[in-house]
Amino acid sequence: MENMRQLLPKMDYPVFKKRTAGTVISLFLLFIFFAVYASAGKKHEHPKPSLEIGLVEKLGETVPLDLTFTDEKGNAVVLKELINKPTIVALVFYRCPDVCPLVLSGVADVLNKLPLRPGEDYSVLTISFDETDTPEDSLRKKKNYLAAIGKPFPKEAWTFLTGDLHNIRQFTDAVGFHFKREKDGFVHPVALTVLSEKGRVIRYLHGVTYLPFDLKMALVEASEGRVGSTIHKVLQFCFSYDPKGRTYVLNIVKVSGTIVIFLLTVFFVFLLIKGKRRNS
């Protein structure tokens, strides 16, 4: 024991003590965080997301272009007639009271700012995944959102489609868009899909607002047939669907947990570096 005491001064005991205390504090704070996180998870347990709902990205895969839908004029159209240039696809249902109008408003807003020629450089498709929607619903939505663009926009460059459940499912499965009907609405992901002129999945843009630069780059990649990285995918992490309110809400536990872990890591690294400098 006496020998150990004699060795302590050689170990720069004050520095060693501070470093040890700092490490203990960091580990203690980390323990507290995980305890709080676990208790929050128990109090606010959410059912595990169903495989039937969500977005499974299928970058590089091709959608079936032989599917038949009905346009806003009531005419039957085959997808290969519409997807013959880089194409932006918005999957919504026309009677949606909350998220889908935000998606289409976001599309109208970004089209107003997009420095490309609609109908020549790109086209836009809105496809309803509700088989009960009608061409009349399509036409009404088309008039509203063409007007929302705020500048002249060729009518043929933005087509609104409806279809039967078989064709809808084939298309949504091809782009990895999985939805589920619940009472008078749907639970579904929120994202745009950008396709090449051959129907290849090039990019996904998540959320309800889109930057002109992001969309322009996606369309340029689509024109070249290059698969690009997903835009705004962080929204899938930060937001979760509230089936009662039928809206997307910020996932506080995930976001705060990530921030706390990051800060604790920075603090721990700082203590280690500070201790090394004192020893040197």
C-alpha positions in Angstrom: 0.0 0.0 0.0 2.9 2.3 0.9 4.5 1.6 -2.5 1.3 2.6 -4.3 1.2 5.9 -2.5 4.8 6.6 -3.5 3.8 6.0 -7.1 0.9 8.4 -7.1 2.9 11.6 -7.5 4.7 10.2 -10.5 1.3 9.6 -12.2 0.5 13.4 -11.9 -2.3 12.5 -9.6 -4.4 15.8 -9.9 -4.5 15.4 -13.7 -5.3 11.7 -13.4 -8.0 12.4 -10.9 -9.6 15.1 -13.1 -9.5 12.8 -16.2 -11.1 10.0 -14.2 -13.8 12.2 -12.8 -14.6 13.6 -16.2 -14.8 10.1 -17.7 -17.1 9.0 -14.8 -19.3 12.1 -15.3 -19.6 11.4 -19.1 -20.5 7.7 -18.5 -23.0 8.8 -15.8 -24.7 11.3 -18.1 -24.7 8.7 -20.9 -26.4 6.2 -18.5 -29.0 8.8 -17.5 -29.8 9.5 -21.2 -30.3 5.9 -22.1 -32.5 5.4 -19.0 -34.6 8.4 -20.0 -34.7 7.3 -23.6 -35.9 3.8 -22.5 -38.6 5.1 -20.2 -39.8 7.5 -22.9 -40.0 4.6 -25.3 -42.1 2.6 -22.8 -44.5 5.5 -22.1 -44.9 6.5 -25.7 -44.7 3.2 -27.4 -45.7 3.3 -31.1 -46.6 0.2 -33.0 -43.8 -1.0 -35.2 -44.2 0.3 -38.8 -45.9 -2.2 -41.0 -44.2 -3.5 -44.0 -47.3 -2.5 -45.9 -46.6 1.2 -45.3 -43.6 3.3 -46.1 -41.1 4.0 -48.9 -38.6 1.3 -50.1 -36.3 3.1 -52.4 -35.8 1.3 -55.8 -33.2 3.5 -57.3 -32.1 2.2 -60.7 -35.1 0.0 -61.3 -37.7 0.5 -64.0 -41.4 1.0 -63.7 -43.8 -0.9 -66.1 -44.6 1.5 -68.9 -47.4 -0.6 -70.3 -49.8 0.3 -67.5 -53.0 2.1 -68.5 -54.5 5.0 -66.5 -57.2 7.7 -67.2 -56.3 11.3 -67.6 -58.2 14.4 -66.5 -60.1 14.4 -69.8 -61.4 10.8 -69.3 -59.1 9.4 -71.9 -57.3 6.1 -71.4 -53.5 6.6 -71.6 -50.5 4.3 -71.4 -47.6 5.4 -69.3 -45.1 5.1 -72.1 -47.0 7.8 -73.9 -46.5 10.2 -71.0 -43.1 9.1 -69.7 -40.9 10.0 -72.7 -38.7 12.6 -71.1 -37.4 13.1 -67.5 -40.6 13.0 -65.4 -41.6 14.1 -61.9 -44.2 11.8 -60.3 -46.3 12.8 -57.3 -48.3 10.0 -55.7 -51.3 11.4 -53.8 -55.0 10.9 -53.4 -57.3 13.7 -54.5 -59.6 13.8 -51.5 -56.8 14.0 -49.0 -57.5 16.8 -46.4 -53.9 17.4 -45.2 -50.6 16.2 -46.6 -51.4 15.6 -50.3 -52.4 19.2 -50.9 -49.1 20.3 -49.4 -47.2 18.0 -51.7 -49.0 19.4 -54.8 -48.6 23.0 -53.5 -44.9 22.3 -53.1 -44.7 21.0 -56.6 -46.5 24.1 -58.0 -44.1 26.3 -56.0 -40.9 24.7 -57.2 -42.2 24.5 -60.9 -42.6 28.3 -60.7 -38.9 28.6 -59.9 -37.4 25.8 -62.0 -35.1 27.1 -64.7 -36.1 24.4 -67.2 -38.6 24.2 -70.0 -41.8 22.3 -69.0 -42.9 19.9 -71.8 -39.5 19.9 -73.4 -36.9 19.3 -70.6 -39.3 17.5 -68.3 -43.0 16.6 -67.6 -45.0 16.1 -64.4 -47.4 13.3 -63.5 -49.7 13.2 -60.6 -51.2 9.7 -60.0 -53.9 9.1 -57.5 -53.5 5.8 -55.5 -57.2 6.0 -54.6 -59.1 3.9 -57.1 -62.3 5.7 -56.2 -61.0 9.1 -57.5 -62.4 10.1 -60.8 -61.3 12.1 -63.9 -63.5 15.0 -62.6 -61.4 15.0 -59.4 -58.3 15.0 -61.6 -59.5 18.0 -63.7 -60.4 20.0 -60.6 -57.0 19.5 -59.1 -55.2 20.2 -62.3 -57.0 23.6 -62.7 -56.2 24.5 -59.1 -52.5 23.7 -59.2 -51.8 25.0 -62.7 -53.1 28.3 -61.4 -51.0 28.0 -58.3 -47.8 27.9 -60.3 -48.2 31.6 -60.9 -46.9 31.8 -64.4 -47.9 30.3 -67.8 -47.4 26.6 -67.8 -48.3 24.3 -70.7 -51.3 22.1 -69.7 -49.9 19.0 -71.5 -46.7 19.2 -69.3 -48.6 18.3 -66.1 -51.0 15.3 -66.3 -53.3 14.2 -63.5 -54.2 10.5 -63.6 -56.6 8.0 -62.0 -56.7 4.3 -62.4 -58.0 0.9 -61.2 -56.4 -0.7 -58.1 -54.5 -3.3 -60.2 -52.6 -0.7 -62.2 -52.1 1.6 -59.2 -50.5 -1.2 -57.2 -48.2 -2.2 -60.0 -46.9 1.3 -60.3 -46.6 2.0 -56.6 -44.9 -1.3 -55.9 -42.5 -0.6 -58.7 -41.3 2.7 -57.1 -41.5 1.2 -53.6 -44.4 3.4 -52.4 -46.4 1.4 -49.9 -49.7 2.8 -48.6 -52.7 1.5 -46.6 -56.3 2.6 -46.5 -57.6 3.5 -43.1 -61.3 4.4 -42.8 -61.9 7.6 -44.9 -58.2 8.1 -45.8 -54.8 6.5 -46.2 -51.5 6.1 -44.3 -48.8 6.7 -46.9 -45.2 8.1 -47.4 -44.6 11.6 -48.7 -42.1 11.9 -51.6 -41.7 12.7 -55.2 -40.1 10.2 -57.6 -38.0 11.4 -60.6 -38.0 9.0 -63.6 -35.9 8.9 -66.7 -37.5 8.9 -70.1 -37.2 5.1 -70.1 -39.0 4.9 -66.7 -36.0 4.3 -64.6 -36.1 5.4 -61.0 -33.5 8.1 -60.7 -34.2 10.0 -57.4 -36.6 10.5 -54.5 -37.3 13.9 -53.0 -38.9 13.6 -49.6 -41.1 16.0 -47.8 -43.6 18.6 -49.0 -41.1 21.4 -50.0 -38.5 21.1 -52.7 -35.5 23.3 -53.7 -35.3 24.3 -57.4 -31.6 23.3 -57.5 -32.3 19.8 -56.1 -35.1 19.2 -58.6 -33.0 20.5 -61.4 -30.1 18.2 -60.6 -32.5 15.3 -60.3 -33.9 16.1 -63.8 -30.4 16.5 -65.3 -29.4 13.1 -63.9 -32.6 11.7 -65.3 -31.9 13.1 -68.7 -28.5 11.3 -68.6 -29.9 8.2 -67.0 -27.7 8.5 -63.9 -29.0 7.4 -60.6 -28.6 10.1 -57.9 -28.7 10.2 -54.1 -31.9 10.8 -52.2 -32.8 14.3 -51.3 -34.1 15.3 -47.8 -34.2 11.7 -46.6 -33.6 13.1 -43.1 -37.3 13.9 -43.0 -38.0 10.2 -42.8 -36.0 10.1 -39.7 -37.3 13.3 -38.0 -40.9 12.9 -38.9 -43.4 10.1 -38.2 -47.0 9.7 -39.3 -49.7 10.4 -36.7 -52.6 8.2 -37.8 -55.1 10.0 -35.5 -54.2 13.4 -36.7 -53.4 12.1 -40.2 -50.3 14.3 -40.4 -46.5 14.0 -40.0 -45.2 15.1 -36.6 -41.7 15.7 -35.3 -40.2 12.6 -33.6 -38.9 14.4 -30.5 -37.3 11.3 -28.9 -35.2 10.4 -32.0 -34.1 14.0 -32.6 -33.3 14.9 -29.0 -31.6 11.5 -28.5 -29.3 12.1 -31.4 -28.4 15.6 -30.2 -27.7 14.4 -26.7 -25.5 11.5 -27.9 -23.6 13.9 -30.2 -23.0 16.4 -27.4 -21.9 13.7 -25.0 -19.4 12.3 -27.5 -18.0 15.8 -28.1 -17.7 16.4 -24.4 -15.9 13.0 -23.8 -13.4 13.7 -26.6 -12.8 17.1 -25.2 -11.9 15.7 -21.8 -9.5 13.2 -23.3 -7.7 15.8 -25.4 -7.5 18.2 -22.5 -6.1 15.4 -20.3 -3.4 14.5 -22.9 -2.3 18.1 -23.2 -1.9 18.4 -19.4 0.2 15.3 -19.4 2.4 16.4 -22.2 
